[in-house]
Amino acid sequence: MSLQLETLNTSVDEAAQQFAINLTDTPLPADEREALKAEPKFGTVFSDHMARMSWNNTDGWNNRRIEKYGPLSLAPAAAVFHYGQEVFEGLKAYRHADGSVWTFRPEENAKRYIRSARRLALPELSVDDFIGSIAALVRTDIEWVPTGEEAALYLRPFMIATEAFLGVRPAYEVEHLVISSPVGPYFSGGVHPVNIWISQEYARASRGGTGEAKCGGNYAASLLPQIAAAKDGFDQVCFLDGQADPAIEELGGMNVFFVKANGDVVTPALSGSILRGVTRSSILQLIEDRGIKVSEEHITLASLRAMLESGEIAEAFACGTAAVITPIGRLADNDFDITINGGEPGKFTMDIREELTDIQNGRRPDRHNWLTRLA
Ligand SMILES: *Cc1c(COP(=O)(O)O)cnc(C)c1O
């Protein structure tokens, strides 16, 4: 089945104007807001409003609105609580030096939201409504977009099955919401490498499962292995594909890359159970632009181990919207434990990181037209 995605031909303005604006009577006082923006802890503080749309199986999507950020009232029988019918997205709004606010490749997140929704039997939200809901929220809460080198307003669109019905079938009532949270640099005190445990015991996804969909259930499945790895002093878990002669897939919420000593770069090929990261695809493009050989491959654990032990792999990093690029300093499993690049951030890794964050923050030319202006 091929995707017939509508092209983005409506302007951001037009899409945003479809949303009725219902302002809160009790916005956070400006001095409190500025204090929170100055010291944000990832995902703990939320802006005054949220975007919201409703769907039912007779009227389709309706009631586009911005309203006060606050608790949802849902029936205890709402399907999302019982069968996990839910998908989400994550992207950022960046404030450029001239005060304008931009986001990065939102149509890619919008298309992934459609694919994720399909897999979870949720209704598809159009690219225009996806971008419109984000733009309407960011324009309403523009004062919440922080300034600063790696600061941004993190945007979290999500879709939940709200129908009160315990029968097992796709829900007839659904909500799409967008909430936003000011975030600072992911790493306080500078970028530092993470230690990764490769899990042979647990998988987060499997062939034919929901690994390619951005859904909460995949994250729930990654938490227990994460706890086990943290007990042994590891920061994150790398998951395998669960096949005989297992292959490397990704972390619980980030894709992975390996930089070889000869300069070539390799990342696991999309297998159907790996999340198609927007950061991953952007990095592939930036590396290709440099004339460097970069390939998407089936990387078995055995071949990775051999390349690590022979010194063929010089650097490794993980990538995703939240942390952008995180160097990997150590990789271990039941049978091996190897420090990469002396446990220091690699030069290539940090260079690509700087190029990408510069583009996102308007400090370098946007030669691929990746940025969309929101306000
Ligand atoms: C969101 C996510 C990523 C990163 O995707 P980006 O689009 O780059 O933010 C990678 N892996 C998983 C499992 C994810 O959920």
The ligand as an SDF file (V2000), in Angstrom:
LIG
                    3D

 15 15  0  0  0  0  0  0  0  0999 V2000
   11.4230    9.7120   17.8500 C   0  0  0  0  0  0  0  0  0  0  0  0
   12.3290    8.5470   17.7860 C   0  0  0  0  0  0  0  0  0  0  0  0
   13.5930    8.6200   17.1730 C   0  0  0  0  0  0  0  0  0  0  0  0
   14.1820    9.9020   16.6340 C   0  0  0  0  0  0  0  0  0  0  0  0
   13.4080   10.4750   15.6290 O   0  0  0  0  0  0  0  0  0  0  0  0
   13.6110   12.0080   15.2470 P   0  0  0  0  0  0  0  0  0  0  0  0
   12.6040   12.2170   14.1780 O   0  0  0  0  0  0  0  0  0  0  0  0
   14.9910   12.1330   14.7630 O   0  0  0  0  0  0  0  0  0  0  0  0
   13.3590   12.7970   16.4750 O   0  0  0  0  0  0  0  0  0  0  0  0
   14.3440    7.4600   17.0750 C   0  0  0  0  0  0  0  0  0  0  0  0
   13.8910    6.2940   17.5910 N   0  0  0  0  0  0  0  0  0  0  0  0
   12.6970    6.1870   18.2100 C   0  0  0  0  0  0  0  0  0  0  0  0
   12.2710    4.8770   18.7280 C   0  0  0  0  0  0  0  0  0  0  0  0
   11.8810    7.3090   18.3170 C   0  0  0  0  0  0  0  0  0  0  0  0
   10.7000    7.1950   18.9280 O   0  0  0  0  0  0  0  0  0  0  0  0
  1  2  1  0
  2  3  1  0
  2 14  2  0
  3  4  1  0
  3 10  2  0
  4  5  1  0
  5  6  1  0
  6  7  2  0
  6  8  1  0
  6  9  1  0
 10 11  1  0
 11 12  2  0
 12 13  1  0
 12 14  1  0
 14 15  1  0
M  END
$$$$
